[in-house]
Amino acid sequence: MKRLLLPVVCILVMSGCTEGTNENAQRKNDDVKETEQLVITDSLDADAYVQRARLYFAEQQIGNSMRDINSALSIDGKNIDALLLLADLYYALGDQDNIMLTLNKATEIAPYDTRPMVKLAELSFLQGNSRMADAYIDKALQYNKMNPQAYYIRGIIRMSQNDTVNALKCFMTSRDQDDTFFDPVVQIAGIYAAQHDDLAIDFYDQAINMQPENFGVRYEKALYLQDNGYPEEALALYDTLEQKMPGNFDVAYNKGYVCLVYLLDYDKAIEHFDNALAANPDAVNAMLNKGVAYEQKGNFIEAKSIYLQILRKNPNYQLAIDALHRIGD
């Protein structure tokens, strides 16, 4: 009954993943101001509009980004970078028809540029056509074997087919071809984690070094540690996360879980479950495990009180019913 956070990885290229630290945001804002001045200086520079559009897109300013891309394409309708970003914008807007039209136009203009092919592979995969996605990847790799994005997308396709062995090979190749590419590193870590292989720790550490402020990766590493014989290390990592994300239910709950299940420190478990309930008073799982902690301490009166409280909220909650039967209702 440990808590999982939402996925930490931007699964696909068109997702437009960005780091969200204040420092990064300030740097991006500074870049936007610099690029705005560049556009004013030379309003016929299509690449300058693309550059600013990319910065706006990173800040999720879709309207501003679309405006600049349209300006770039009005100057140079064959600008591949503009068309690729336009496809990303259509993806953000959920307009799959225009994504396809835009990428097909890009391939017509630049038939040997593999970037539109990789994005077409991604789009085909999202539309449920893995065979077509593989065909686009084959074509891209035919023109350029050094293509980390292509191998990454193929890895995602193989994962969807439950072909973990070949998925791992693809992610490894992607990582080897671009050691700054964050997403395959996290995928590799996840595969090893699912296999209970401590190599997961090494790859989680690589990912953390690449994006120190990506707290989701730290959380996933903590989950691996607690489930694979490193409860103290997991608790220490949760402590770090709690400092970064005070009041986070998942972190507080899992600290309680580690103390209850692995460290048998029932007083600490109760303290952490209380913190979790402060963040989410209706969390029945935290209430139940708090009751279990009291039960393990031998405080059956308090445990019974908690189980009854759960049943007042949810009369059919079987685990609370079983607990009452266990301690004698």
C-alpha positions, -999 to +999 in steps of 0.1 A: +000+000+000+029+023-007+020+054-027+031+060-063+035+094-078+025+102-114+051+092-140+082+113-138+093+109-174+083+128-205+075+097-224+076+111-259+096+138-278+066+160-286+058+163-249+080+194-246+094+185-212+112+213-193+127+217-159+108+239-136+132+256-112+131+293-105+167+296-119+157+279-151+126+301-154+146+332-149+171+321-174+143+314-199+127+348-193+161+365-199+165+345-231+130+356-242+139+393-236+171+389-255+153+372-284+126+398-285+153+424-290+168+403-318+134+402-336+130+440-333+165+444-347+158+422-377+121+416-382+128+395-414+149+369-396+128+338-396+152+319-373+149+346-347+112+341-346+117+304-343+141+309-315+117+330-295+088+307-303+108+278-289+114+298-257+077+307-254+068+270-260+092+259-232+072+283-209+039+269-222+030+302-238+013+284-267-004+315-282+028+336-283+047+306-297+022+301-324+023+337-333+060+337-338+060+305-358+034+319-381+057+350-385+086+327-393+067+307-419+054+339-435+090+349-440+103+314-449+077+288-456+103+261-460+119+266-426+121+231-412+128+242-376+096+262-377+076+234-391+089+210-365+079+234-337+046+240-353+040+202-351+048+203-314+023+232-310-004+212-327+004+183-304+000+206-274-034+217-288-044+181-296-047+187-333-034+154-347-046+161-383-025+193-385+005+175-369+005+150-397+000+176-424+028+197-410+053+168-407+045+155-441+052+190-455+085+190-437+095+156-452+086+169-487+108+199-482+137+181-466+134+144-475+167+134-458+161+153-425+153+125-400+136+147-374+102+148-391+104+111-396+110+105-359+081+127-350+059+109-375+070+077-358+059+091-325+026+103-339+019+069-355+026+052-322+003+076-303-024+067-329-020+030-322-001+021-353+032+006-341+040-010-374+039+024-392+059+039-363+086+012-368+086+019-405+094+056-399+121+047-374+136+023-400+137+051-425+152+076-401+180+051-391+186+043-427+196+079-433+213+085-399+224+057-375+234+083-349+199+091-339+192+090-302+156+102-305+148+074-330+162+047-307+143+063-278+110+062-296+117+026-307+124+017-270+090+031-261+073+011-288+091-021-276+080-013-240+044-011-252+049-046-267+062-059-234+096-066-252+117-054-223+149-069-236+149-049-269+135-019-252+165-018-229+188-022-259+172+008-276+173+030-245+209+021-239+218+030-275+199+063-272+218+071-240+251+061-255+246+083-285+236+113-264+248+112-228+228+144-221+194+128-230+175+125-198+145+104-207+162+071-218+182+071-185+150+072-165+135+045-186+166+023-181+164+029-144+127+019-144+134-013-163+161-024-138+139-014-109+111-036-122+137-064-123+148-057-087+183-051-101+205-026-082+217-012-115+186+009-111+203+029-084+231+038-107+208+050-134+185+069-110+217+087-098+227+095-134+192+110-139+194+130-107+227+144-117+213+154-150+182+171-135+188+177-098+155+195-093+134+166-108+119+154-075+099+127-092+131+108-101+143+111-065+109+097-054+112+067-078+147+060-064+133+061-029+106+037-038+132+013-053+153+016-021+125+008+003+113-022-017+147-037-022+164-038+012+175-002+018+149+012+041+172+036+059+185+050+026+149+054+014+139+072+045+169+096+042+159+103+006+123+109+016+136+134+043+154+153+015+122+153-006+101+165+024+124+195+027+119+203-009+082+195-009+068+202+026+033+190+031+034+164+003+011+135+011+029+108-009+063+115+008+048+116+043+028+085+036+057+065+023+079+076+053+052+061+075+051+030+054+089+025+056+088+030+094+058+006+098+068-022+075+106-022+073+120-004+104+092-014+128+094+020+143+057+024+151+059+057+169+076+073+139+051+056+116+022+072+134+039+106+133+044+103+095+009+091+089-004+120+109+016+143+086+001+126+056-034+130+070-028+166+076-022+169+039-052+147+030-076+141+060-097+117+039-069+093+030-082+060+041-050+042+035-031+065+058-058+061+085-057+023+082-019+020+085-019+044+114-044+020+130-020-009+122+009+010+138-012+014+170-022-023+168+015-033+166+022-012+196-004-031+215-027+000+218-058-018+206-082+008+219-067+035+197-064+011+168-101+002+171-111+038+173-093+045+140-108+014+123-143+025+134-136+060+121-127+045+087-160+025+086-180+056+094-165+071+062-167+038+042-188+011+058-177-015+033-140-010+036-129-047+040-094-041+054-109-021+083-135-048+089-108-074+089-087-054+113-116-051+138-122-089+136-085-094+141-083-074+174-118-084+185-147-061+177 
